[in-house]
Amino acid sequence: MAANQANSHPWFEVCHPRPAAKYQVFIFPSAGQAGHYYREWDKNFPEYEFSIVIYPGRGSRFGDKLLTEMKDYITELDKGLLPFIKKPCIFIGHSLGTAVSFALAKHMVDKKNKNNFLKLLLEMGRGPPHLIDPDEPFENMNDKALTTELKRLADPSQREIYDYPDFMAMILPMFRADSRVAGQLLEQTPLDIPIICYGGDKEEKVDEAFINRWKELTTKHDLFRVRMFHGHHHFQSECEAQVLQALQEDFRKINSL
């Protein structure tokens, strides 16, 4: 479903406006992605208004300059996203989005800027941002190697999209820029915010033990958990129904506290 222009802001797109919603959810997509895939995730979440964070250089911001520094992301999100947080909210991050969402949450805590609204960080498909990622950085790969790696990480049903040269010429710069951002390690500073993590059990290097180390970044150890799904890096596509069911369960638990 195409987004209505009225639902778009420079840094995020509201999937379906719900002025009466009790909560806001902001989804931070993975590297090289515009996040359109998530537009219907709110279908069975009537109490939540979902929005997708739009990174520069893709989607409706295709002409914008790609960012390669985490500090620039946080500076821009401070202006472009935080003023629109009006209710208790949840950040969902996938891959690169886990690092960006955690860095923004830490910024909010450090600046005491709406951090009291943060109910949960739900991080998917990546280890914690204070540890070196076990996968080789995209910016170190040539085009052929990077294309092969993207196919390995992809939902098997969608791998053929990486066979189109024009498409690859468009997205490879995004992946390299995003990889530079994701590779910038953050301080090991536990936040007083619950963290829940999801992973794919077919990932070769980002296994459950590595994902479990996100526990080092929260003081809410009693609420921390890891759920593993039967999929690859993009398990949230392969196992969408199970992931959405898990989200409903985890949202209910956190918001009942």
C-alpha positions, 0 to 999 in steps of 0.5 A: 500500500502506497504511503500517503504523503500526509503520513510522511515526515523527513525521517519517518513514515507513519504506516496508518495514522492512529491518533487514538493509539496508546503507543508509538512504534518506530521501526529502524530497518536494516542496511540498504533498506527503505523499510517498505516491507513493514508497512502492514505490520500494524494490522493486528496492533490497534493500540499502536501507531507504527512508523518506519524510520527513513534513512537518507539515500533511499525510498522517499529520500533517495536523493539525500546524501548517504550518512556514514557516521553514527553521530550524524544519524543521532544529530539528525534524528534528534531533530527529525524524530524525537519531537514527534514522540508524544506517547510511550514508545517502542523501538524495533531495530533490525541489523543496522537498525539495532545499532541506530535505535540503541544509539538513539535511546542512549542519546535520549537517556544522556540528554534526558530527552523523552527517555521516559517514553521508551518502554522497550528496545526490540532488537533483531538479527544482530549482536550488541553494538559494543561488540565487533560484528562477526561478519566481514564489513561490506565496505571491505568487499568488492562488488562481486563479493558483496553481491554474494554476501547479500544473497547469503543473508537474504530471504531465499525466496528473494535472492533473485533480486540481486541478479539485476545489475541496475538494481545492484548499482543503485543499492551497493553504495547504500550497503557500504555506507550503512556498513560503516555506520554499523561498524562504529562500536558504541560504549558498553553502557547499560540502559534502564530500558528493557531489551528483547532480541530476536534472531534467525537460527540459520544465521551462520555467525550471529548465533543465540549466544552472541545475541544473548550478549545484548543483556550487557546493555540493559539493567532490566535483566529480569525482562531480557529474553532472546527468541530464535526463529527458523530463518536466516538474517531476514527471518522476520520475512521468512517467519513473519506470522511467528514474529508478529505473534511474538511481538504481540506477546512481548508488547503485552507483557512490557505494557502490563508492567 
